[in-house]
Amino acid sequence: MFPFIRMAKEIWLTRKQPALAHDGVHVSHHMCWPWDLDMWNELNNGRTLTLLDLGRFPLAMRTGLIGALRRERWRLTMAGVVVRYRRRIQTFERVEMHSRLIGWDRRFLYIEQSLWKADGDCATHAVYRAAVTDRNGIVGTDRVSVAMGIASPAPELPIWVQHWLRAEDERPWPPERG
């Protein structure tokens, strides 16, 4: 089940925070609750992805993306993700989440997120490919950046993100059945 109460809390806290530049980092703090666990008593990998929503939405609020979506009647959808899990997060453990927009191409926004343990180790790192859509399909990022008030060109994506995107371009779609 989606953590609606936790999302409401993040929205409530975010509304008081200052706006961020489009390349700013939104930092939030979270706890691993018993209902976030898998059968090995650690944060479930699927729940990790859900918890990352709790950082992306406030980031979008603070950078002006949510305002642009509302004004233009656009929507935001996730079009892909690559995740690296490296350290276990267990019951009642607190983590610090960092979320930031690292760049865009002509169709997609790329959002980097990481979960950090109290000892300073990174537990999880993810990059999402997000699309802004309207009733006609994907809205070009040229229009999105103007609606957000971004005057600068898109920063070059890190080389490892470029490699991921090339691999995605080579990946067959639809996949073979069976």
MITITOR-551812 format. One line per 4 residues: number of its first residue (from 1); their letters; for each residue z, x negated, y of N, C-alpha, C. Coordinates in nm, 2 decimals. Each point is the difference from the previous one (the first is absolute). Example, Ala and Ser with C-alpha at 12.3 -4.5 7.8 and 13.67 -1.06 7.14 Angstrom:
REM residues 2
1 = as = 0.78 -1.32 -0.57 0.00 0.09 0.12 0.00 -0.09 0.12 | -0.07 0.04 0.11 0.00 -0.09 0.11 0.08 0.08 0.11
***
This chain:
REM residues 178
1 = mfpf = 0.00 -0.08 -0.12 0.00 0.08 0.12 0.00 -0.09 0.12 | -0.08 0.04 0.10 -0.01 -0.08 0.13 0.14 0.01 0.07 | 0.04 -0.11 0.06 0.13 -0.01 0.06 0.00 0.06 0.15 | -0.01 0.13 0.01 -0.02 0.07 0.13 0.12 -0.03 0.09
5 = irma = 0.12 0.00 -0.05 0.12 -0.02 0.08 0.00 -0.15 0.05 | -0.04 -0.09 -0.08 -0.01 -0.14 0.05 -0.10 -0.02 0.10 | -0.12 0.07 -0.02 -0.11 -0.01 0.10 0.05 0.06 0.13 | 0.07 0.12 0.00 0.05 0.06 0.12 0.09 -0.09 0.07
9 = keiw = 0.09 -0.07 -0.07 0.09 -0.10 0.06 -0.08 -0.11 0.07 | -0.10 -0.05 -0.07 -0.08 -0.11 0.06 -0.07 0.05 0.13 | -0.05 0.12 0.00 -0.07 0.06 0.12 0.10 0.01 0.11 | 0.12 0.05 -0.04 0.11 0.02 0.10 0.03 -0.13 0.07
13 = ltrk = 0.02 -0.11 -0.08 0.04 -0.13 0.05 -0.12 -0.06 0.08 | -0.12 0.02 -0.04 -0.12 -0.06 0.06 -0.02 0.06 0.14 | 0.03 0.12 0.02 -0.04 0.07 0.13 0.08 -0.07 0.11 | 0.11 -0.07 -0.02 0.08 -0.06 0.10 -0.05 -0.15 0.02
17 = qpal = -0.08 -0.05 -0.09 -0.04 -0.14 0.01 -0.12 -0.02 0.10 | -0.01 -0.11 0.06 -0.11 -0.03 0.09 -0.13 0.00 -0.07 | -0.11 0.02 0.08 -0.13 -0.01 -0.06 -0.03 -0.14 -0.04 | -0.08 -0.02 -0.10 -0.04 -0.13 -0.05 -0.15 -0.02 0.04
21 = ahdg = -0.03 -0.13 0.03 -0.14 -0.04 0.01 -0.07 0.03 -0.14 | -0.13 0.02 0.00 -0.07 0.03 -0.13 0.03 -0.11 -0.11 | 0.03 -0.12 0.04 0.03 -0.10 -0.10 0.15 -0.03 -0.01 | 0.08 0.08 0.05 0.15 -0.01 -0.01 0.05 0.03 -0.14
25 = vhvs = 0.12 -0.05 -0.02 0.07 0.02 -0.13 0.11 0.11 0.01 | -0.01 0.10 -0.08 0.10 0.10 -0.01 0.10 -0.04 -0.11 | 0.13 -0.01 0.03 0.10 -0.04 -0.10 0.09 0.12 -0.03 | 0.02 0.03 -0.12 0.09 0.11 -0.04 0.08 -0.05 -0.12
29 = hhmc = 0.11 0.07 -0.02 0.10 -0.03 -0.10 0.02 0.11 -0.10 | 0.00 -0.03 -0.13 0.00 0.10 -0.10 0.10 -0.04 -0.11 | 0.04 0.10 -0.08 0.09 -0.02 -0.12 -0.07 0.05 -0.12 | 0.02 -0.07 -0.11 -0.05 0.05 -0.13 0.10 0.10 -0.06
33 = wpwd = -0.03 0.12 -0.01 0.09 0.11 -0.05 -0.02 0.02 -0.15 | 0.09 0.06 -0.07 -0.01 0.02 -0.14 -0.13 0.08 -0.04 | -0.04 0.09 0.09 -0.12 0.08 -0.04 -0.13 -0.08 0.03 | 0.01 -0.13 0.05 -0.12 -0.09 0.02 -0.02 -0.09 -0.12
37 = ldmw = 0.09 0.01 -0.10 0.00 -0.09 -0.11 -0.10 0.03 -0.12 | -0.04 -0.10 -0.07 -0.07 0.02 -0.13 0.11 -0.01 -0.11 | -0.05 0.00 -0.12 0.10 -0.01 -0.12 0.06 -0.14 -0.01 | -0.04 -0.10 0.07 0.06 -0.13 0.00 0.10 -0.02 0.12
41 = neln = 0.03 0.11 0.06 0.10 0.00 0.11 -0.05 -0.09 0.12 | -0.12 0.01 0.03 -0.06 -0.07 0.12 -0.10 0.09 0.07 | -0.03 -0.03 0.12 -0.09 0.08 0.08 -0.13 0.02 -0.07 | -0.04 0.12 -0.03 -0.12 0.04 -0.07 -0.12 -0.04 0.09
45 = ngrt = -0.10 -0.06 -0.07 -0.12 -0.04 0.07 -0.07 0.11 0.08 | -0.01 0.12 -0.06 -0.06 0.11 0.07 0.09 0.04 0.12 | 0.13 0.00 -0.01 0.09 0.04 0.11 -0.01 -0.11 0.11 | -0.03 -0.12 -0.04 -0.02 -0.11 0.10 -0.11 0.04 0.10
49 = ltll = -0.11 0.05 -0.06 -0.11 0.04 0.08 0.03 0.12 0.09 | 0.08 0.09 -0.05 0.05 0.11 0.08 0.09 -0.04 0.11 | 0.09 -0.10 -0.03 0.09 -0.05 0.11 -0.08 -0.07 0.11 | -0.11 -0.07 -0.04 -0.08 -0.06 0.10 -0.05 0.10 0.10
53 = dlgr = -0.02 0.12 -0.04 -0.04 0.11 0.10 0.10 0.01 0.11 | 0.13 -0.03 -0.03 0.11 0.01 0.10 -0.02 -0.11 0.11 | -0.08 -0.10 -0.02 -0.02 -0.10 0.10 -0.14 0.02 0.07 | -0.10 0.05 -0.08 -0.13 0.02 0.06 0.00 0.11 0.11
57 = fpla = 0.06 0.11 -0.03 0.00 0.11 0.10 0.07 -0.03 0.13 | 0.12 -0.06 0.00 0.06 -0.05 0.12 -0.09 -0.10 0.07 | -0.06 -0.09 -0.07 -0.09 -0.10 0.06 -0.11 0.07 0.07 | -0.06 0.10 -0.06 -0.10 0.08 0.06 0.04 0.07 0.13
61 = mrtg = 0.13 0.05 -0.01 0.06 0.06 0.12 0.01 -0.09 0.12 | 0.05 -0.12 -0.03 0.03 -0.10 0.10 -0.12 -0.06 0.06 | -0.11 -0.02 -0.08 -0.12 -0.06 0.05 -0.09 0.10 0.07 | 0.03 0.13 0.00 -0.09 0.10 0.06 -0.10 0.06 -0.09
65 = liga = 0.00 -0.04 -0.13 -0.10 0.06 -0.09 0.03 0.15 -0.03 | 0.13 0.03 -0.01 0.03 0.15 -0.03 -0.04 0.08 0.12 | 0.03 -0.05 0.12 -0.05 0.07 0.12 -0.15 0.02 0.00 | -0.07 -0.10 -0.03 -0.15 0.01 -0.01 -0.04 0.10 -0.10
69 = lrre = 0.06 0.00 -0.12 -0.03 0.09 -0.11 0.02 0.15 0.05 | 0.11 0.02 0.07 0.03 0.14 0.04 -0.10 0.04 0.11 | -0.02 -0.08 0.10 -0.10 0.03 0.11 -0.14 0.03 -0.06 | -0.04 -0.08 -0.09 -0.14 0.02 -0.05 -0.01 0.09 -0.12
73 = rwrl = 0.12 0.04 -0.05 0.00 0.09 -0.12 -0.06 -0.08 -0.12 | 0.04 -0.13 -0.01 -0.04 -0.08 -0.11 0.11 0.00 -0.10 | -0.03 -0.06 -0.12 0.10 -0.02 -0.10 0.00 -0.15 -0.05 | 0.10 -0.04 -0.06 0.01 -0.14 -0.05 0.02 0.01 -0.16
77 = tmag = -0.08 -0.07 -0.07 0.01 -0.01 -0.14 -0.01 -0.14 -0.05 | 0.07 -0.03 -0.11 0.00 -0.13 -0.06 -0.12 -0.01 -0.09 | -0.08 -0.11 0.02 -0.12 -0.01 -0.08 0.00 -0.12 -0.10 | 0.12 -0.06 -0.01 0.02 -0.11 -0.09 0.12 -0.08 0.03
81 = vvvr = 0.05 -0.07 -0.10 0.12 -0.08 0.02 0.00 -0.11 -0.10 | 0.05 -0.12 0.04 0.02 -0.11 -0.09 0.15 -0.04 0.02 | 0.07 -0.01 -0.12 0.15 -0.02 0.01 0.04 -0.12 -0.09 | 0.09 -0.07 0.05 0.06 -0.11 -0.08 0.15 0.03 0.00
85 = yrrr = 0.05 0.01 -0.13 0.14 0.02 -0.02 0.06 -0.13 -0.05 | 0.10 -0.05 0.07 0.05 -0.13 -0.04 0.15 -0.01 -0.03 | 0.08 0.09 0.06 0.15 0.00 -0.02 0.04 0.14 -0.03 | 0.10 0.02 -0.09 0.05 0.13 -0.03 0.09 0.05 0.11
89 = iqtf = -0.01 0.13 0.03 0.09 0.06 0.09 0.08 0.10 -0.08 | 0.13 -0.01 0.00 0.09 0.08 -0.09 0.08 0.11 0.08 | 0.07 0.08 -0.07 0.08 0.11 0.06 0.08 -0.04 0.12 | 0.00 0.07 0.10 0.08 -0.02 0.13 -0.04 -0.13 0.07
93 = erve = -0.10 -0.07 -0.04 -0.04 -0.12 0.07 -0.07 0.04 0.12 | 0.03 -0.07 0.11 -0.07 0.02 0.13 -0.12 -0.09 0.02 | -0.10 0.05 0.06 -0.12 -0.08 0.02 -0.04 0.02 0.15 | -0.07 -0.10 0.05 -0.06 0.01 0.13 -0.15 0.01 -0.01
97 = mhsr = -0.06 0.10 0.06 -0.15 0.01 -0.02 -0.06 -0.04 0.13 | -0.11 -0.08 -0.01 -0.08 -0.04 0.11 -0.14 0.07 -0.02 | -0.05 0.06 0.11 -0.13 0.07 -0.01 -0.08 -0.04 0.13 | -0.12 -0.03 -0.02 -0.09 -0.03 0.11 -0.15 0.02 -0.03
101 = ligw = -0.07 0.03 0.10 -0.15 0.01 -0.01 -0.05 -0.14 0.01 | -0.07 -0.05 -0.10 -0.05 -0.14 0.01 -0.15 0.00 0.04 | -0.06 0.11 0.00 -0.14 0.00 0.05 -0.08 0.12 -0.05 | -0.13 0.00 0.03 -0.08 0.11 -0.04 -0.15 -0.05 -0.01
105 = drrf = -0.08 0.07 -0.07 -0.14 -0.02 -0.01 -0.06 0.13 0.06 | -0.13 0.02 -0.03 -0.06 0.12 0.07 0.04 0.13 -0.06 | 0.07 0.01 -0.12 0.04 0.12 -0.06 0.15 0.01 -0.02 | 0.07 -0.11 -0.02 0.13 0.01 -0.05 0.10 -0.08 0.08
109 = lyie = 0.13 0.04 0.01 0.11 -0.07 0.05 0.07 -0.07 -0.11 | 0.06 -0.12 0.02 0.07 -0.07 -0.10 0.14 -0.02 0.04 | 0.09 0.05 -0.08 0.14 0.00 0.04 0.08 -0.09 -0.11 | 0.07 -0.10 0.05 0.08 -0.08 -0.09 0.14 0.04 0.01
113 = qslw = 0.06 0.00 -0.12 0.14 0.04 -0.01 0.08 -0.09 -0.10 | 0.12 -0.02 0.03 0.08 -0.09 -0.09 0.15 0.05 0.00 | 0.06 -0.01 -0.12 0.14 0.03 -0.02 0.08 -0.13 -0.02 | 0.10 -0.02 0.08 0.08 -0.12 0.00 0.14 0.03 -0.04
117 = kadg = 0.05 -0.08 -0.09 0.14 0.01 -0.05 0.10 -0.07 0.09 | 0.12 0.03 -0.01 0.11 -0.05 0.09 0.00 -0.16 -0.01 | -0.04 -0.06 -0.11 0.01 -0.14 -0.01 -0.13 -0.07 0.06 | -0.08 0.08 0.06 -0.12 -0.05 0.07 -0.13 -0.01 -0.08
121 = dcat = 0.01 0.03 -0.13 -0.11 0.00 -0.09 -0.09 0.12 0.02 | -0.13 -0.02 -0.01 -0.09 0.12 0.00 -0.01 0.06 -0.14 | 0.03 0.13 -0.01 0.00 0.06 -0.13 -0.14 0.06 -0.03 | -0.06 0.06 0.10 -0.13 0.07 -0.01 -0.09 -0.03 0.12
125 = havy = -0.13 -0.01 -0.02 -0.09 -0.02 0.10 -0.12 0.09 -0.03 | -0.05 0.08 0.10 -0.11 0.09 -0.02 -0.09 0.00 0.12 | -0.13 0.02 -0.02 -0.10 0.03 0.10 -0.07 0.12 -0.03 | 0.01 0.10 0.09 -0.07 0.13 -0.01 -0.13 0.00 0.08
129 = raav = -0.10 0.06 -0.06 -0.12 0.03 0.07 0.00 0.15 0.04 | 0.00 0.03 0.13 0.02 0.14 0.04 -0.13 0.04 0.08 | -0.03 0.13 -0.02 -0.11 0.06 0.07 0.05 0.11 0.09 | -0.06 0.01 0.11 0.02 0.12 0.09 -0.12 0.09 -0.03
133 = tdrn = 0.03 0.13 -0.02 -0.10 0.09 -0.03 0.00 0.12 0.09 | -0.11 0.07 0.00 -0.01 0.13 0.06 -0.08 0.09 -0.10 | -0.04 0.12 0.04 -0.07 0.09 -0.09 -0.14 -0.06 -0.05 | -0.05 -0.10 0.07 -0.13 -0.06 -0.04 0.02 -0.13 -0.08
137 = givg = 0.12 -0.04 -0.03 0.02 -0.12 -0.08 0.08 -0.11 0.08 | -0.04 -0.12 -0.03 0.08 -0.11 0.06 -0.05 -0.02 0.15 | 0.10 -0.01 0.09 -0.02 -0.03 0.14 -0.01 -0.15 0.02 | -0.10 -0.05 0.06 -0.01 -0.14 0.03 0.12 -0.06 0.07
141 = tdrv = 0.03 -0.12 -0.03 0.12 -0.07 0.07 -0.03 -0.03 0.14 | -0.13 0.00 0.04 -0.03 -0.02 0.14 0.05 0.12 0.08 | -0.01 0.12 -0.05 0.05 0.12 0.06 0.16 0.00 0.00 | 0.05 -0.04 -0.12 0.15 0.00 -0.01 0.06 -0.10 0.09
145 = svam = -0.05 -0.12 0.01 0.06 -0.10 0.09 -0.01 0.05 0.15 | -0.11 0.07 0.04 0.00 0.05 0.14 0.10 0.11 0.02 | 0.02 0.09 -0.10 0.10 0.10 0.01 0.14 -0.05 0.00 | 0.02 -0.12 -0.06 0.13 -0.06 0.00 0.02 -0.09 0.13
149 = gias = -0.10 -0.02 0.08 0.01 -0.08 0.12 -0.01 -0.15 -0.03 | -0.06 -0.04 -0.11 -0.01 -0.14 -0.04 -0.13 -0.05 0.07 | 0.01 -0.10 0.09 -0.11 -0.06 0.07 -0.06 -0.12 -0.07 | 0.08 -0.06 -0.09 -0.04 -0.13 -0.06 -0.08 0.03 -0.13
153 = pape = -0.08 -0.10 -0.03 -0.08 0.02 -0.13 0.09 -0.02 -0.12 | -0.05 0.05 -0.11 0.08 -0.01 -0.13 0.03 -0.15 -0.03 | 0.12 -0.03 -0.03 0.03 -0.14 -0.04 -0.06 -0.03 -0.14 | -0.03 -0.12 -0.02 -0.06 -0.04 -0.13 0.11 0.02 -0.11
157 = lpiw = -0.04 0.07 -0.11 0.09 0.02 -0.11 0.03 -0.13 -0.07 | 0.13 -0.01 -0.05 0.03 -0.13 -0.07 -0.10 -0.01 -0.12 | -0.03 -0.13 -0.03 -0.10 -0.03 -0.11 0.03 0.07 -0.13 | 0.13 0.01 -0.04 0.04 0.06 -0.12 -0.03 0.15 0.00
161 = vqhw = 0.01 0.06 0.12 -0.03 0.15 0.01 -0.16 0.01 -0.02 | -0.07 -0.09 0.07 -0.15 0.00 -0.02 -0.04 -0.01 -0.14 | 0.07 -0.09 -0.08 -0.03 -0.01 -0.14 0.03 0.13 -0.08 | 0.11 0.06 0.03 0.03 0.13 -0.06 -0.11 0.10 0.03
165 = lrae = -0.04 0.01 0.12 -0.11 0.09 0.04 -0.13 -0.02 -0.07 | -0.03 -0.13 -0.01 -0.12 -0.04 -0.08 0.01 0.04 -0.14 | 0.12 -0.02 -0.06 0.02 0.04 -0.14 -0.01 0.16 -0.01 | 0.05 0.07 0.10 -0.01 0.14 -0.01 -0.15 0.05 0.01
169 = derp = -0.08 -0.07 0.08 -0.14 0.03 0.02 -0.07 -0.02 -0.14 | 0.04 -0.10 -0.08 -0.06 -0.02 -0.13 0.05 0.09 -0.11 | 0.11 0.06 0.02 0.06 0.09 -0.10 -0.09 0.12 -0.01 | -0.03 0.04 -0.13 -0.09 0.12 -0.02 0.07 0.13 0.04
173 = wppe = -0.07 0.09 0.06 0.05 0.13 0.03 -0.11 0.10 -0.02 | 0.02 0.10 -0.08 0.13 0.03 -0.07 0.02 -0.09 -0.12 | 0.12 -0.02 -0.04 0.03 -0.08 -0.12 -0.06 0.06 -0.12 | -0.02 -0.08 -0.11 -0.04 0.05 -0.12 0.11 0.08 -0.07
177 = rg = -0.04 0.10 -0.07 0.10 0.08 -0.07 0.04 -0.07 -0.13 | 0.12 0.02 -0.04 0.04 -0.05 -0.13 0.06 -0.13 0.01
***
